[in-house]
């Protein structure tokens, strides 16, 4: 038998089912990575789960991680597999087989990437619309109200909305509580299990109210009432920072908030209200409104300092930690 006939009778070499091998490598790794992400990593993802909005942000990050990790693994596994399996043998300088396209590969690529993009679009749209931007500011006309209603009087309870006005100024935060006579505090206290409606504004330049552990971040613009919502679900401390460069002491524009039980909060708020009524601070403060005229800020602040001896973070004026000395923080002209 001739060599040509012998070659014709030799069984053709079967190509390895590379796609099947890749699938068997990728699938268990992807499932294991997603399980670790969801059950081990998720509880530690920022910003935590201290509030409803923070919990949803944590959930969103975990969902996107579970979606993206299998894609990253597929790319890395194929990259390593190609280097190991498709590498040229030593001394082989021949050209590879000409490839003019593969309809199945192209179709699979288009369908898979389209499904991933559409899933991310649908999920992101739902979370932004249904959850009202997950604690971000919505401007003076919010499209969504957390509790579906507001109340002119407030008593602790999950069915009532507590309004808190956040006032930014160089370089401190102050907070007003209209349902407690418009009293003002240099510290942010909130009750748990109560829907909170933040009204964020500024007296001078643009600031950004960022209650990190609560998952709330809203711009504080002068002359603008920016509304944001959340419900605190756990007691404890949380950080409040300015997230917009606002001047030389921007880095020091932070404070610590405290989430209390409804009873503790009620006691604290009523105590501060009574003190400010006795000292005349409430009478000196302008009527509660969503924005304030900054031209009355310096003189009003000086009067409040005289009334109660407050030397900083009193609202409408910030003379520094040691008023009347050269050691205070500089006041922006």
C-alpha positions in Angstrom: 0.0 0.0 0.0 1.4 3.4 -0.9 2.2 6.1 1.6 -0.7 8.2 0.3 -3.2 5.3 0.7 -1.9 4.6 4.2 -2.3 8.3 5.1 -5.9 8.2 3.8 -6.8 5.3 6.1 -5.3 7.0 9.2 -8.2 8.2 11.5 -8.4 12.0 11.5 -7.1 13.7 14.7 -9.9 15.0 16.9 -9.5 18.5 18.2 -9.9 19.0 21.9 -13.3 20.4 22.9 -11.7 23.6 24.2 -14.9 25.4 24.9 -16.1 22.5 27.1 -12.7 22.4 29.0 -12.9 26.2 29.5 -16.5 25.9 30.8 -15.6 23.2 33.2 -12.7 25.2 34.6 -14.6 28.5 34.7 -18.0 27.4 36.1 -16.9 26.1 39.5 -14.4 28.9 40.0 -17.1 31.5 39.2 -19.6 29.9 41.5 -17.1 29.7 44.3 -16.0 33.3 43.8 -19.6 34.6 43.8 -20.5 32.6 46.9 -17.4 34.0 48.8 -18.3 37.5 47.6 -21.9 37.3 48.7 -21.6 35.5 52.0 -18.2 36.5 53.2 -17.3 39.8 51.6 -20.7 41.5 51.3 -21.3 42.1 55.1 -18.0 44.1 55.1 -18.6 46.2 52.0 -18.8 50.0 52.4 -20.7 51.9 53.5 -22.1 49.2 55.8 -25.7 48.7 56.8 -26.4 51.3 59.5 -29.3 52.8 57.6 -31.7 51.7 54.9 -29.9 53.7 52.2 -26.5 52.4 53.2 -27.8 48.9 53.2 -29.1 49.3 49.7 -25.8 50.7 48.5 -24.0 47.7 50.0 -26.5 45.4 48.3 -25.9 47.2 44.9 -22.1 46.9 45.2 -22.4 43.2 46.0 -24.8 42.5 43.1 -22.5 44.3 40.6 -19.5 42.4 42.1 -21.3 39.1 41.7 -22.1 40.1 38.1 -18.6 41.3 37.2 -16.4 38.6 38.9 -17.5 35.8 36.5 -16.7 38.0 33.5 -13.2 38.8 34.9 -12.6 35.2 35.6 -13.6 34.2 32.1 -11.1 36.6 30.6 -8.3 35.5 32.9 -9.0 31.8 32.5 -9.0 32.1 28.7 -5.8 34.1 28.7 -4.0 31.5 30.8 -5.5 28.6 28.9 -4.4 30.1 25.5 -0.8 30.6 26.8 -0.6 27.1 28.0 -2.5 25.1 25.3 -2.0 27.2 22.1 1.6 28.1 22.6 4.0 27.2 19.7 6.4 24.4 20.2 10.1 25.2 20.5 11.5 25.8 17.0 8.1 26.0 15.3 8.3 29.2 13.2 5.4 28.3 10.9 2.3 30.5 10.5 -0.9 29.5 12.1 -3.9 28.4 10.2 -5.8 31.2 8.5 -9.0 32.1 10.3 -11.7 34.1 8.5 -14.2 34.3 11.4 -16.4 32.1 13.5 -20.1 32.8 13.4 -20.8 30.9 16.6 -18.1 32.7 18.6 -19.3 36.1 17.3 -22.9 35.4 18.0 -22.1 34.1 21.5 -20.0 37.2 22.2 -22.7 39.6 21.1 -25.5 37.9 23.0 -23.5 37.5 26.2 -22.2 41.1 26.4 -25.7 42.4 25.4 -27.3 40.5 28.2 -24.8 41.7 30.7 -25.2 45.4 29.7 -29.0 45.2 29.7 -29.0 43.5 33.1 -26.8 46.2 34.5 -29.0 48.9 32.9 -32.2 47.4 34.3 -30.9 46.8 37.8 -29.3 50.3 38.0 -32.4 52.0 36.7 -34.6 50.2 39.2 -32.4 50.9 42.2 -32.1 54.6 41.3 -35.8 55.1 40.7 -37.3 52.8 43.3 -34.8 53.7 46.0 -34.7 57.4 45.2 -31.0 57.5 44.3 -30.0 55.6 47.5 -29.7 58.6 49.8 -28.5 61.2 47.3 -29.9 64.7 47.2 -32.9 65.3 44.9 -33.1 69.0 44.8 -35.9 71.2 46.1 -38.6 69.1 44.4 -38.0 65.5 45.3 -39.6 62.9 43.1 -40.0 60.4 45.9 -41.0 60.7 49.5 -39.8 57.9 51.7 -42.9 57.7 54.0 -45.4 59.0 51.4 -46.3 61.9 53.7 -44.9 64.5 56.1 -46.2 65.6 59.5 -46.2 69.1 61.1 -45.8 67.5 64.6 -43.5 64.6 65.3 -43.5 61.9 67.9 -41.1 58.9 67.8 -42.3 56.1 65.7 -41.6 54.4 62.3 -44.7 56.0 60.6 -43.6 59.6 61.1 -41.1 61.7 59.2 -38.5 63.7 61.0 -37.2 66.8 59.2 -33.6 67.8 59.8 -32.0 70.8 58.1 -28.3 70.6 57.4 -26.6 73.9 57.1 -23.1 74.1 55.7 -20.7 77.1 56.1 -17.0 77.6 56.1 -16.0 75.4 57.9 -18.6 73.6 60.0 -22.0 71.9 59.9 -25.1 73.0 62.0 -28.4 71.3 62.2 -31.9 72.6 62.7 -35.0 70.7 63.8 -38.2 72.5 62.7 -40.4 70.1 64.6 -38.7 71.1 67.8 -39.3 74.8 67.5 -36.5 75.3 64.9 -33.9 74.6 67.5 -30.3 74.4 66.3 -27.5 72.0 67.2 -23.8 71.7 66.3 -24.2 67.9 66.6 -26.4 65.7 64.5 -28.6 63.4 66.5 -31.1 61.1 64.8 -33.6 58.5 66.1 -33.5 55.0 64.7 -36.4 53.3 62.9 -37.7 56.8 61.9 -37.8 58.1 58.3 -35.5 61.1 58.1 -35.9 63.9 55.6 -32.8 66.0 55.2 -33.0 69.5 53.9 -29.4 70.5 52.9 -28.3 74.1 52.2 -25.3 76.4 52.5 -24.7 79.9 53.8 -21.6 80.7 51.6 -19.9 78.4 49.1 -20.8 75.0 47.8 -20.3 72.2 50.3 -21.4 68.5 50.2 -23.1 66.8 53.2 -21.7 63.3 53.4 -23.0 61.1 56.3 -20.8 58.2 55.3 -22.2 55.3 57.3 -25.8 56.4 56.6 -25.2 56.3 52.8 -26.3 59.9 52.4 -24.5 62.5 50.3 -26.1 65.7 49.1 -24.7 68.9 47.8 -25.1 72.0 50.0 -25.6 74.9 47.7 -26.3 78.5 48.8 -29.9 79.4 48.1 -30.9 75.8 47.3 -32.9 73.3 49.4 -31.5 69.8 48.5 -33.7 67.0 49.9 -32.4 63.5 50.8 -34.0 60.6 52.7 -32.9 57.7 54.9 -34.0 55.6 57.8 -31.4 54.8 60.4 -31.7 51.1 61.5 -28.9 50.8 64.2 -27.8 53.0 67.0 -24.2 54.2 67.2 -21.9 56.9 65.9 -21.4 57.9 62.2 -19.1 60.3 60.4 -20.3 63.5 58.8 -17.8 65.2 56.3 -17.8 67.8 53.6 -17.1 66.1 50.3 -16.7 69.3 48.2 -13.5 71.4 48.4 -14.7 74.6 50.1 -11.7 76.5 51.3 -8.6 76.3 53.4 -10.1 74.4 56.3 -12.2 72.0 54.1 -10.3 69.0 55.6 -11.4 70.0 59.1 -15.1 70.3 58.2 -16.3 67.2 59.9 -18.2 66.0 62.9 -19.6 62.9 64.5 -23.3 62.1 64.4 -25.1 59.8 66.8 -28.1 57.6 66.3 -30.2 57.1 69.4 -33.3 55.2 70.4 -36.5 57.3 69.7 -37.0 57.8 73.5 -33.4 59.0 73.9 -33.6 61.3 70.9 -36.9 62.8 72.1 -35.3 63.6 75.5 -32.3 65.1 73.9 -34.2 67.3 71.5 -36.6 68.6 74.0 -33.7 69.4 76.4 -31.9 71.4 73.7 -35.1 73.2 72.7 -35.8 74.2 76.3 -32.2 75.5 76.9 -32.3 77.6 73.7 -35.6 79.0 74.7 -34.3 80.0 78.1 -31.1 81.6 76.8 -32.9 83.4 74.0 -31.1 81.6 71.2 -34.4 80.5 69.5 -35.7 84.1 69.6 -32.4 85.3 68.0 -32.4 82.7 65.2 -34.3 83.6 62.0 -37.6 81.8 61.3 -37.1 78.4 60.0 -36.9 78.4 56.2 -35.3 76.2 53.5 -32.7 78.8 52.7 -31.2 81.8 54.5 -29.9 85.2 53.6 -26.1 85.1 54.2 -25.9 88.9 54.7 -27.3 88.6 58.2 -24.9 85.8 59.2 -22.0 87.7 60.9 -24.0 90.0 63.1 -26.5 87.3 64.1 -23.7 85.0 65.0 -22.1 87.6 67.2 -25.4 88.1 69.1 -25.7 84.3 69.7 -22.2 84.2 71.1 -23.1 87.0 73.5 -26.3 85.2 74.6 -24.9 81.8 75.2 -21.1 82.1 75.0 -21.0 79.7 72.1 -17.5 79.9 70.5 -18.0 77.8 67.4 -20.3 75.7 65.2 -23.3 77.7 66.5 -24.8 78.4 63.1 -24.5 81.6 61.1 -21.1 82.4 62.4 -17.9 80.5 63.1 -15.3 82.5 65.1 -13.2 79.5 65.8 -12.5 77.3 68.8 -11.2 80.3 70.9 -13.2 83.3 69.9 -11.6 86.6 70.4 -8.0 85.2 70.2 -5.5 84.7 67.4 -5.8 80.9 67.8 -9.2 80.6 66.2 -9.7 79.2 62.7 -9.7 82.0 60.0 -13.0 83.3 59.0 -13.6 83.6 55.3 -14.2 87.2 54.2 
